[in-house]
Structures are given as structure tokens and as C-alpha cells.
Amino acid sequence: MRSERTLTYRNAMESLTADEVERQFQQIQPRLARYLSKEEVAAFALNRLPALYATSEKGWRQQCVRGRRDFGTQITAAVRQGLVAVQRDPLRVEAPLSPPENEEVQVVLRKLKTLLKREDLSWSNVADTVEQALVKTARGEITWQQKQAPAAKGPSWNNEYRY
């Protein structure tokens, strides 16, 4: 059972694995992606990878660097294996776990890191970082290109910008 206190530690491998899952999902055919769950692929991969926990921003950056450097190939391979092993059975419907609020905000932060190409992004500097990106966009220093997204999901933005 989870306590009411806020967690002050994170596993860098979760973030690195989630990024790799996203990367590999972009490379597969949409028809196949319908039968795969990103969460299940990530869980499959994480169960085959070591944990790299951090309790500070500096430790987080170090663990992310170490994870990419020492385990990048393993992460890629584990996600690839997960894509093969975890195919959704359309006849088997299971209720997924509901993410705790703390995990939801971490997902948002991870997406912002990718969008803004800022691995050092944290909740303590997110407002300043977004403000800087908006100012640079207004000055024409950053340009954003809209991704082609299915009409039902609405527009989404890719992170191709220039300084």
C-alpha cells in the first residue's frame, strides 16, 4: 500500500525506456500499433533492465547519462523484444492500472522534455523554460512545424525547431 507522502526518488530507466518506446512506435506501421500497448511494452522492457534511481536533479542527470551510455543498446533491444512479445489480443480486454497523480505529472514532464529538447527540465524550471521557448518563437529564433495527426486527435506539434 502506498503512503500519502510524495515520492522524492525516480528511476531514470523509466524515462529512458519510455523515450525508446515512443521512438520505436513511430517506426512501426499504424495498423500494427493498434495491437500494441506502449505501457505493456515499457513494462516488459523495464522488467529486463536494471534500475537507476536518483534523489536529486544532479543525480537524475547523471543516471540518465549513465543509462544512455551503459545501457542504451540493452534498452533498445528490450523494447524491440517487448514489441514482439506484447501484442494485444483483441478478444482479451483487461482494465489497465490507473496512474497515480504523481506518475501522471511525471509523464507530462517527460513529454515536455522531449518537446522542448531539454533533458534538464524539472518542475522547478518548467515555467522559465517554456517562457524562454515562447520568447524565442516570437522572435523567430525557434520555428515549430505541425505534425500530421489524425483528425480525431487534433493537432500535435513536433519538436523540430532551430536556434
HURA-V127912 format. One record per helix or strand. SS is the DSSP state (h for helix, s for strand). FROM is the first residue (numbers start at 1). TO is the last residue. If there is no record, write none. Layout:
SS|FROM|TO + SS|FROM|TO
This chain:
s|10|11 + h|12|26 + h|30|33 + s|36|36 + h|38|46 + s|53|54 + h|57|85 + s|87|87 + h|101|116 + h|126|138 + s|146|146 + s|157|157
